Amino acid sequence: MKKAKVLLALVFSLVFIAESVPTVVVNAAEETTVVYVTKTGEKYHSEGCRYLKKSKIEKSLEDAIDEGDEPCSVCHPPQITE
């Protein structure tokens, strides 16, 4: 029973940490921001995201958005503000 409580506390802690990671917002006037996409995905990612283990293609943030890619909900890559 004690192991179950510890495991449950760990899971809740990880969920809280994942949800509290701030999203980086980039001003459209700034220089080119690099993000990454996968061969088959429809999301763009920050360097080091776990979804980039099998493929990792570098793109500008602007190109990724223009091509319809959306930000990853795990790594919280930069987003453009108007």
C-alpha positions in Angstrom: 0.0 0.0 0.0 2.9 2.4 0.8 4.5 1.8 -2.6 1.2 2.6 -4.3 1.0 5.9 -2.5 4.5 6.8 -3.4 4.0 5.9 -7.0 0.8 7.9 -7.1 2.5 10.9 -5.6 5.3 10.6 -8.2 2.8 10.5 -11.1 1.0 13.6 -9.8 4.3 15.4 -9.4 5.3 14.6 -13.0 2.0 15.7 -14.4 2.2 19.0 -12.4 5.8 19.6 -13.7 4.8 18.9 -17.3 1.9 21.3 -17.2 3.8 24.1 -15.5 6.5 24.4 -18.2 6.1 27.9 -19.7 5.6 28.4 -23.4 8.2 30.6 -25.1 6.5 33.3 -27.1 8.6 34.9 -30.0 8.0 38.3 -31.4 7.4 38.1 -35.1 10.0 40.8 -35.7 12.8 38.8 -34.1 15.4 36.8 -36.1 14.6 33.3 -37.4 13.7 30.8 -34.7 14.6 27.2 -35.3 12.2 24.3 -34.5 12.2 20.7 -35.4 9.6 18.4 -37.1 9.5 14.7 -37.7 9.1 12.9 -41.1 5.5 11.9 -40.4 4.3 14.2 -37.6 2.1 17.3 -37.7 3.7 19.1 -34.7 6.8 21.2 -34.3 9.2 20.7 -31.4 12.1 22.2 -29.4 15.5 20.7 -29.3 15.6 17.7 -27.1 11.9 16.7 -27.3 11.4 13.0 -26.8 9.4 12.8 -30.0 12.5 13.6 -32.0 14.3 10.4 -31.3 13.5 8.7 -34.6 13.6 11.7 -37.0 14.6 15.3 -36.6 14.2 17.9 -39.4 15.2 21.5 -38.8 12.9 24.3 -39.9 12.2 27.9 -39.2 9.3 28.5 -36.9 7.6 30.5 -39.6 7.8 27.7 -42.1 6.5 25.1 -39.7 3.5 27.3 -38.9 2.9 28.1 -42.6 2.9 24.4 -43.4 0.2 23.8 -40.8 2.3 22.3 -38.0 1.1 22.9 -34.5 3.3 23.2 -31.3 4.0 20.1 -29.3 2.2 19.9 -26.0 5.1 18.0 -24.4 8.1 20.3 -25.1 6.3 23.6 -25.4 8.3 25.0 -28.4 8.3 28.8 -29.2 5.2 30.4 -30.6 4.7 33.6 -32.6 2.8 36.6 -31.3 1.4 39.2 -33.7 
